[in-house]
Amino acid sequence: MSVSKVLGRALLATIFVKSGVDYLQNPDPIVRAARGAEIPQPELAVKANSGIMAAAGVLLALGVAPRVTSTVLAASLVPTTVIGHPFWDKKGTERQHQQTQFLKNLALFGALLVAGSD
């Protein structure tokens, strides 16, 4: 495997590991968003999604089952993106900020598709 693939997967994984650990340590803001989106058992959902992000991120960084871990991370991005960055409900600079975060997550989704296609 090329150095660029190894490095690329490791760099891609960093945001998932960091976010997953951060949300496990401080789930309250994400739990509030999940409650607002009427997610059943928001505390459990946030902890599960955060744990999945951290664990799958570590596995992707290590190159363990990259197809599976990329797919798992891509799937975890769907609720995270839709619930966490609803730019369509915002106005002004908050709308711009949320739209940027939404588009960033779409870019991550695309990168995960590429990372998992090898």
C-alpha positions in Angstrom: 0.0 0.0 0.0 1.3 3.5 -0.8 2.4 5.9 1.8 -0.2 8.4 0.6 -3.0 6.0 1.2 -1.8 5.2 4.7 -1.2 8.8 5.6 -4.5 9.9 3.9 -6.6 7.3 5.9 -4.8 8.3 9.2 -5.5 12.0 8.6 -9.1 11.4 7.6 -9.6 9.4 10.7 -8.4 12.1 13.1 -11.6 14.1 13.0 -13.7 11.1 13.9 -11.4 10.0 16.8 -11.2 13.5 18.2 -14.9 14.2 17.8 -16.0 10.8 19.1 -13.8 11.2 22.2 -14.9 14.8 22.8 -18.6 13.9 22.5 -18.2 11.0 24.9 -16.6 13.3 27.4 -19.1 16.2 26.9 -22.3 14.8 25.3 -24.7 17.5 26.5 -24.7 19.9 23.5 -25.1 16.9 21.1 -27.8 15.4 23.3 -29.7 18.7 23.2 -29.6 18.7 19.4 -30.7 15.0 19.3 -33.6 15.8 21.7 -34.6 18.7 19.4 -34.7 16.4 16.5 -36.8 14.0 18.5 -34.3 11.1 18.5 -35.4 8.3 20.8 -33.1 7.9 23.8 -30.9 10.8 22.8 -28.3 10.1 25.5 -27.8 6.5 24.3 -27.9 7.5 20.7 -25.2 10.2 21.2 -23.0 7.8 23.3 -23.3 5.0 20.7 -22.6 7.3 17.8 -19.6 8.9 19.5 -18.2 5.5 20.5 -18.6 4.2 17.0 -16.9 7.3 15.6 -13.9 7.0 17.9 -13.5 3.2 17.5 -14.0 3.1 13.7 -11.7 6.2 13.4 -8.9 4.4 15.2 -9.4 1.3 13.1 -9.4 3.3 9.9 -6.2 5.1 11.0 -4.6 1.7 11.6 -5.7 0.4 8.2 -7.9 -2.3 9.8 -10.8 -3.3 7.6 -10.9 0.1 5.7 -14.0 -0.8 3.7 -16.0 -1.6 6.8 -14.7 1.2 8.9 -15.2 3.8 6.1 -18.8 2.5 5.6 -19.5 2.7 9.3 -18.1 6.2 9.6 -20.0 7.3 6.5 -23.2 6.0 8.0 -22.5 7.8 11.3 -22.1 11.0 9.4 -25.7 11.0 8.0 -27.5 11.7 11.3 -24.6 13.8 12.6 -24.9 16.0 9.5 -28.7 16.3 9.3 -29.3 16.8 13.0 -26.2 18.7 13.8 -26.1 21.2 10.9 -29.6 22.2 9.9 -28.6 25.3 8.0 -32.1 25.4 6.3 -33.5 26.4 9.7 -31.0 29.2 10.3 -30.5 32.8 9.2 -27.6 35.1 8.6 -24.1 34.2 9.8 -25.4 31.1 11.7 -26.9 29.8 8.5 -23.5 30.3 6.7 -21.7 28.6 9.5 -24.0 25.6 9.6 -24.0 25.3 5.8 -20.2 25.3 5.9 -20.2 22.5 8.5 -22.8 20.6 6.5 -20.7 20.8 3.3 -17.6 19.8 5.3 -19.4 16.7 6.4 -20.4 16.0 2.8 -16.8 16.3 1.8 -15.8 13.9 4.6 -18.5 11.5 3.3 -17.0 11.6 -0.1 -13.5 11.1 1.3 -14.8 8.0 3.2 -16.3 6.6 0.0 -12.9 7.0 -1.7 -11.0 5.6 1.3 -13.3 2.6 1.4 -13.2 1.8 -2.3 -9.6 0.4 -2.3 
